[in-house]
């Protein structure tokens, strides 16, 4: 309980470092990448084999530097009762299973017979693991916006890519559907054509991040969206670059504004500036002011690398080929977002020395709620379906929304009707709805479209 030591947060476990001729770690000038794999993926061009190769090189260097780190307190030689010394490595014993075991220690410490579990996103991996390993110690059980109940990272990485592609397709469809109901409600008649026009143009000289900025601008600056699409269709890259350069500074400012507005609606805390993780953690064992570290960063990668077995990929050529194949199958309307997601997730365990996979999550007797959203921003709905199958005594609750987490999902009347079911279950202990119940949701709005396609890719140095 309390302070955890050793910590994952060390320079050797971050990106932005490389080895010099003497084998020493030195900064590359990309130190700002720090612990965010998401930022590294921004610089990945999934249309380029060379760029993917550079990405895999960074993955391997991070694992090697972190695993062999001499100043990270990762190595422990423990003397057993019989006098023999056993060597342990922290990065084999700090995954989700150990977190679940700590939860059970907490249960014992407070004298509780059972724990009620409510997990969202990665929390579903934690809570479903607890319900699997300690099936007799669970009271109420809720898992919302689920990760997969199996431990195959390669399979899950494909599912994440597929989910992102489906969501982008749905958002584009929502644009045309809203125009059918209210002409002019969406800035462009056929958003997919416009995106594809720019993708053909951008492939000549720009990367996926420029395409993302272009798409964000389409939705944010709706009054100028037609001009952007006309320039993309004309094939005149120079004129488009001039137009976009004038738009971009405002786009960054407005994207930040939009994220903060979205955070107020959804009760999400976003930090747009502040001390770096180095200032927070290095040399500071008390973890002063640390509230969270991006899930997509090194901390998440080092935990998840231990949890899954399908991450055992020691072949650059295979990694590159699979990323390119994902990009061919799931184009994300030409954005490359699905393949970027695949590279992020599959890269979590790339070249990981030793896996300690979790058991398949499931419990045939556990009652409760498994819930998810059809077009979730982060966890594909197919994973929720699999989690429900692994806990057959639970009931499935589905929202037709595009949010991540039911607390952000509203129905067509603007009410969080799905979340109300969870609140009532926590109050009464009774699941008061039929299996397969769903809550309707309106078509995606402009801010939803803009938020998905551009905000995370445009706003610099934002912690969320």
Secondary structure, DSSP 8 states (H G I E B T S, - for coil): --S--S-S--GGGSSSEEE-TTS-EEE-S-GGGTTBHHHHHHT--TT-HHHHHHHHHHHHHHHHHHHT-SSS--EEEEE-TTS-EEEEEGGGS-SHHHHHHHHHHHHHHHT-S-EEEEEEEHHHHHHHHHHHHTGGGEEEEEEEEE--SS--HHHHHHHHHHHHHHHHHHHHHHHHHHHHHSTTSSS-S-HHHHHHHHHHHHTTT--HHHHHHHHHHHHHSGGGHHHHHHHHHHT-HHHHHHHHHHHHHHHHHHHHHHHHHHHHHHT---BSS---HHHHHTT-TT-TT-----TTBHHHHHHHHHH-STT----HHHHHHHHHHHHHH--TTTT-HHHHHHHHHHHTTTT-S----------TT--SEEEEETT-SSS-HHHHHHHHHHSTTSEEEEE-SS-SSGGG---TTS--HHHHHHHHHHHHS---S-TTEEE------HHHHHIIIIIHHHSTT-B-
